[in-house]
Amino acid sequence: MPRTRGEELLLARISAAAGRAHIGKRRATYAATAHSTHAGTGPVRLVRRLLAFARYGRPSARKARADARLDLYDHGMTVAVKGRIHVVRYDTTAVFQETPRHPHGSPRAGTPRAYTLTDIAGKPIVLHGRPEDSDVEEWEAEIRRAVIQAQLPQALAALGRGERLTFGDVWLTLEEVGSGELSARWPQVQRIERKNGTIRLNIDGNWHKLRPTETEIPNPFVFCALVERLRADGRCS
């Protein structure tokens, strides 16, 4: 399906923004229907809903492509909504992920997962996706992989210099992990798991829930990758 003049101009603006941010070559493009909201005070949710992203060239993408698009690059991504373009770099972004749940803790079937990423201006970008949509699985997995690849080496280097890394209220060093008044040396940590939006530690046979929920922890998958490097059995379930 040939592009319209408006789509050609948008693509040129996206490419220019990606070039200024030095995020490399475009790897994939997805489209969606979008709804945006703007808050007068506090954090601004520039993109409130981006549902059912699909690769360009598929029927659902053609139908929605005039509204919003997500472009994944080597070192970052762009989100264009109604003419406004936001650029995210994988090496500096903070990603918060959330899966809405019932009060008893079980996931709601078919409920969109939400990913909030900070762009290069420090503004939050909110992406939503339905779990049953295979295209959502594609861009979710790519974003997680790319952020880990970009941020894990610098995190390990910081730990090697003796620094303490923080993920919200959770912190870790080469020797210890903790949150609030709870702390433990890595040999004491028998298991660590992410369950129902919380992170729990099994310390010397006793389970302890860390104070923040997973939705309050930036880049929880980077945290998990670090845990797998620092724990003896290398597991973060």
Protein Blocks (a to p, Z undefined) as FASTA:
>chain_A
ZZdfklmmmmmmmmmmmmmnonojafbdcdddddddddfbhjddfblbdghiacehiakl
mmmmmmpccdddfkbccddeehiacdddfklpccdddddddfkopacehiacddddddfk
opacdddddfklmklmmmmmmmmmmmmmmmmmmmmmmmmnopacdehjaccdfkbccehj
bccdfklmmbdcdeehiacddeehiacddfbafklpghkllmmmmmmmmpmnlpaZZ
